[in-house]
């Protein structure tokens, strides 16, 4: 059982390396602590990290934001319970 799992992992890793070398690697934006898709309001540490990122980007009027990063941040907050996030004290979002 272990050997079969290990062989599958090696096979998957090789496939990812091939995609990366070809410039077409697409990884899902999953929370590596929970394994679930990253979404605002699901995981406090992720919310804090995204809030810090947005604050840093705002310091430069969002001039340094690439289209890819913009899409990631917008997707993170897209389905957020904005009311719940706005009720959360600021210090719990940006320690």
N, C-alpha and C positions, 0 to 999 in steps of 0.2 A: 504494500500500500504506500509506504513512504517513497520507495523508488519510483513508482508510477507518478506520484505527485511531484517529485523532484524533476523527473523527465518532462512533465507537462510545463512546469515552471521554466525550465531551460528553453523549451520550444517557444513558449510565449515571449520570453525575453529576446530571443533571436529575432522573432517577428517584429517586436518593437524596435530593435536596433536597425533592422532593415528599413522600416518606415521612417525612422529618424534620419538615417543617412540619405534617404530619398527626399527629405524635406516635407513629408506628408504625415508626420506623427500627430495624432489628435487624441489627447488624453481628456477624460471627463473631469469636470471640476468637482471632484468628490472630496469630502472631508476625510483626511487620512486617519483621524482619530476614531471616527464612527463608521466609516465606509459608506456613508450616505451622501447623496448629492448636497452640495453646499447651497444653503438658502438662509437668508436673514431670519433671525429669530429662533433658529433650531439649536444653535450651539454658541454659548456666550463668548468663548475664546475667538471663534471666527468672527462674530459680530464686532468684537473689540479690535481685531486686526483690520477688518475692512474699514471701520471708523477711523482708525489711525491713518490708513492709506488715503482715504478721502481727505482727511485733514491736511496731510502732507501735500497732496496734489493741489488743494485749495490755496496753500501758501504761495504757489506760483500761478494762480489763476487758471489752473488746469492746462497750462500751455505745454507741459511735458507729457501729456496723456496720449498714448498711441491709440489708434482705432481698436486694436486688439484688447488693450487694457480697459478702455472705455466699455467695450462690449461685455467683458467679464464683470466689471463692477455693476453695470446696469442689470445684467442677468441675475446677479446675486440679490439685488434689492427688488427685482421685478415683482415677485409675488409676496413681498414682505407684508406682515401685519403692521402697517405704519403706525397705527394707534398704539400697539403694544411697544414698539420700539421708541416712540416719542415719550411714552410714560416712564421708560427706563431712565433712571438718573444718569446724567452725563458722565459722572465718574465711573460708572460701571461699564461704559463703552470705551472710554479712553483713560486707562489708569496712568 
